[in-house]
């Protein structure tokens, strides 16, 4: 035993543990499944411990360690390790057994229950391979050593919580926030944008309540790990409920060694001198209004889009802008060279895929059929056309702003537009850019 007490790498590649306890679980899939699965009744601290247990020790053999050694290897306090082990045994996630020890009392061993392992093997995790390294790194909390932990525990008895918080390193990422960021990375695309993880799904994976999740998201935004997020929204104008969208910062120091940083293009410019900004201001006024008067406004050239969106509320307007920015980013990514400045509408690039997406994203709100002499199909067709034209105008404006940067091969890049706070209006934009994926048509 003494001859082998040197540090080696475990399956997570970053955590040093002794070879007598190291188990190679043959890949990262079980680790990611444990991260993403729901364990009812288990809080986020317990969930963090479970994922780290599998990350450090694997799932094949029981691990015979005392609480203090568990705490040291996993990176938690003694109390947290003891509480987590008991909670996982109670939840039948871990099986606890006693192994005779010639030198003293029997050793306690813990192993993954077969039923839980079968559940993990059935679970499909929507993670892009490019984020696996970042997820592994995030889950390793390079925490405080045992002496420092005891010192903090003694201080807790004498000092207020506020004073303890003031002593924390600014921008430090605690265990629960690491868990949350790792779960978000499971659903992130190559730009770090998370579109398909609902709030309920994230809460189940992390053990956080919705209120605690909101607080954690705010903290991660304050620390710069999340650039911005747009809350989910239900609306009679949307075909399906829009899930929250999270724009993760892959360039953050916590993720910088994962090799997935992207280029950030920041531009400032005046309001669009095309049709776009005027119409956007009218749309904002329409969504803020309480009443829709379809019959009176049907003769207006802008009536379809205003009629569609009237009375939806400002939270909807922010979501609608995000739709437009997504559409504009698609046009920039796919048609940079062919986006014509000042061209007539008939000369514009006709992206049939984008038109189908607009048709899929929006639906006709109830009540239009009750208006006499109103051609509902024509209204819907005109609405689709106006949304496409508005997104096209935005893409042209963005192209003009970006083109001021010299020596950048914009036609070889894919773009994501990061939504900005409403207070900044149209005068500032941030773009994420990555080289096109070869062999897949340059899709983002």
RAZI-V672528 format. One record per residue. N is the residue number from 1. RES is the residue in one small letter. OMEGA is omega as a letter, one per 40 degrees, with the letter a starting at -180 (999 if undefined). Layout:
BEGIN
<<N RES OMEGA> <N RES OMEGA>>
END
This chain:
BEGIN
<<1 x a> <2 x a> <3 x a> <4 x a> <5 x i> <6 x a> <7 x i> <8 x a> <9 x i> <10 x i> <11 x a> <12 x i> <13 x a> <14 x a> <15 x i> <16 x i> <17 x a> <18 x a> <19 x i> <20 x a> <21 x a> <22 x i> <23 x i> <24 x a> <25 x i> <26 x i> <27 x a> <28 x a> <29 x a> <30 x i> <31 x i> <32 x i> <33 x i> <34 x i> <35 x a> <36 x a> <37 x i> <38 x i> <39 x a> <40 x i> <41 x a> <42 x i> <43 x a> <44 x i> <45 x i> <46 x i> <47 x i> <48 x a> <49 x a> <50 x a> <51 x i> <52 x i> <53 x a> <54 x i> <55 x a> <56 x a> <57 x a> <58 x a> <59 x a> <60 x a> <61 x i> <62 x a> <63 x a> <64 x i> <65 x i> <66 x a> <67 x a> <68 x i> <69 x i> <70 x a> <71 x a> <72 x a> <73 x a> <74 x i> <75 x i> <76 x i> <77 x i> <78 x a> <79 x a> <80 x i> <81 x a> <82 x a> <83 x a> <84 x i> <85 x i> <86 x a> <87 x a> <88 x i> <89 x i> <90 x a> <91 x a> <92 x i> <93 x i> <94 x i> <95 x a> <96 x i> <97 x i> <98 x a> <99 x a> <100 x a> <101 x a> <102 x a> <103 x a> <104 x a> <105 x a> <106 x i> <107 x i> <108 x i> <109 x i> <110 x i> <111 x a> <112 x i> <113 x a> <114 x a> <115 x i> <116 x i> <117 x i> <118 x i> <119 x i> <120 x a> <121 x i> <122 x a> <123 x i> <124 x a> <125 x a> <126 x a> <127 x i> <128 x a> <129 x a> <130 x a> <131 x a> <132 x i> <133 x i> <134 x i> <135 x i> <136 x a> <137 x a> <138 x a> <139 x i> <140 x i> <141 x i> <142 x a> <143 x a> <144 x i> <145 x a> <146 x a> <147 x a> <148 x i> <149 x i> <150 x i> <151 x i> <152 x a> <153 x i> <154 x i> <155 x a> <156 x a> <157 x a> <158 x a> <159 x i> <160 x i> <161 x a> <162 x a> <163 x i> <164 x i> <165 x a> <166 x a> <167 x a> <168 x i> <169 x i> <170 x i> <171 x i> <172 x a> <173 x a> <174 x a> <175 x a> <176 x i> <177 x i> <178 x i> <179 x a> <180 x i> <181 x i> <182 x i> <183 x i> <184 x i> <185 x i> <186 x a> <187 x a> <188 x i> <189 x a> <190 x i> <191 x a> <192 x a> <193 x a> <194 x a> <195 x a> <196 x i> <197 x i> <198 x a> <199 x a> <200 x a> <201 x i> <202 x i> <203 x i> <204 x a> <205 x a> <206 x a> <207 x i> <208 x i> <209 x a> <210 x i> <211 x i> <212 x i> <213 x i> <214 x i> <215 x i> <216 x i> <217 x i> <218 x i> <219 x a> <220 x i> <221 x i> <222 x a> <223 x i> <224 x i> <225 x i> <226 x a> <227 x a> <228 x i> <229 x a> <230 x a> <231 x i> <232 x a> <233 x i> <234 x a> <235 x i> <236 x i> <237 x a> <238 x a> <239 x i> <240 x i> <241 x i> <242 x i> <243 x i> <244 x i> <245 x a> <246 x i> <247 x a> <248 x a> <249 x a> <250 x i> <251 x a> <252 x a> <253 x i> <254 x a> <255 x a> <256 x a> <257 x a> <258 x i> <259 x a> <260 x i> <261 x i> <262 x i> <263 x i> <264 x i> <265 x a> <266 x a> <267 x i> <268 x i> <269 x i> <270 x i> <271 x a> <272 x i> <273 x i> <274 x a> <275 x a> <276 x a> <277 x i> <278 x a> <279 x i> <280 x i> <281 x i> <282 x i> <283 x i> <284 x i> <285 x a> <286 x a> <287 x i> <288 x a> <289 x a> <290 x a> <291 x i> <292 x i> <293 x a> <294 x a> <295 x a> <296 x a> <297 x a> <298 x a> <299 x i> <300 x i> <301 x a> <302 x a> <303 x a> <304 x a> <305 x i> <306 x i> <307 x a> <308 x a> <309 x a> <310 x i> <311 x a> <312 x i> <313 x a> <314 x i> <315 x i> <316 x a> <317 x i> <318 x i> <319 x i> <320 x i> <321 x i> <322 x i> <323 x a> <324 x a> <325 x i> <326 x i> <327 x a> <328 x i> <329 x i> <330 x i> <331 x i> <332 x a> <333 x a> <334 x a> <335 x a> <336 x a> <337 x a> <338 x i> <339 x a> <340 x i> <341 x i> <342 x a> <343 x i> <344 x a> <345 x a> <346 x a> <347 x a> <348 x i> <349 x i> <350 x a> <351 x a> <352 x i> <353 x i> <354 x i> <355 x i> <356 x i> <357 x i> <358 x i> <359 x a> <360 x a> <361 x a> <362 x i> <363 x i> <364 x i> <365 x i> <366 x i> <367 x a> <368 x a> <369 x a> <370 x a> <371 x a> <372 x i> <373 x i> <374 x i> <375 x a> <376 x a> <377 x i> <378 x i> <379 x a> <380 x a> <381 x i> <382 x i> <383 x a> <384 x a> <385 x a> <386 x i> <387 x i> <388 x a> <389 x i> <390 x i> <391 x i> <392 x i> <393 x i> <394 x i> <395 x i> <396 x a> <397 x i> <398 x i> <399 x a> <400 x i> <401 x a> <402 x a> <403 x i> <404 x i> <405 x a> <406 x i> <407 x i> <408 x a> <409 x a> <410 x a> <411 x i> <412 x a> <413 x i> <414 x a> <415 x i> <416 x i> <417 x a> <418 x i> <419 x a> <420 x i> <421 x a> <422 x a> <423 x a> <424 x i> <425 x a> <426 x a> <427 x a> <428 x i> <429 x i> <430 x a> <431 x i> <432 x a> <433 x i> <434 x i> <435 x i> <436 x i> <437 x a> <438 x i> <439 x i> <440 x i> <441 x i> <442 x a> <443 x i> <444 x 999>>
END
